[in-house]
């Protein structure tokens, strides 16, 4: 006989707090970046410019435009 209680559902354990975004540089997906769901555009840009894969593909050039589509993707135009 089994005397274990049925587990109680707790929403805090199933709530997502981060998402992995594909990062495209000049239209081609080059890497992925995991960010918090509540990240702002400025925070995304700061983290993006610190990522080694992004730095490699920028080749020392500053990005002309960074397009961040929340819950979709990040695009960097060089």
N, C-alpha and C positions, 0 to 999 in steps of 0.2 A: 504494500500500500504506500502511496506517495502523499506526503503531507506538506509539500512545498506550496507556498502561496503563488497565485498568478502574478506575473510582474505588472507593475503600474506604469502606464505610459507617461513619460516626461518629455515635453516638447523641447526642452533645452538641449537634449541629446541628439535631436534630429534637425536642428536649425543650422543652416549653412552660414558660415561667417567669412568664407573666402571663395574665390573663383579663379580658375586658371584661364588666362586670356592668351590667345595667339597674338604674336607681335609680327606685323608685316613691315618690311622696310622696302620702300619703293615698289610696293605692290606684291612682294613675294614674302610668304611666311618664312621667317628665319628662326624664331625661338618662341618660347612660352614664358609667361610671367604670372605668378600667383599673387593676387592682391586681395586685400580686405574688401568686402562688398560696400563699405561706407567710405572708400578712398575718394578723395577729391581729385580734380584734374591736375592741380599743382603737385599733389603727393605722387600721382601716377607718373608725371613727367620727371620728378626727382628720382624715383626708383628706376625708371627706364634709363636715365642717363648714367646710372651706376652699374647697370647690368653688363657683364663682360661681353656677351654675345652681341649686344646692341652697339657697344663701343667698337667692336671689331668691324661690324658692317658699316658703321658711319665713316670709318677710315679717316678720322681726324677732322671731318667736316661737321659744322653745326647743322642740326636739322632745320629745314625751312618751316615745317609744320608738323605738329603732333596731333593726330586725331584719335580721341578716346571715346569710343561708343560703349557706354555703360552696359555691362552684361553681355557684350558681343565680342569686341576686339579692339586692338590698338594698332594704328597705322602711323608710320614715321616716313615723312617725305624729305629726301635729302636733295 
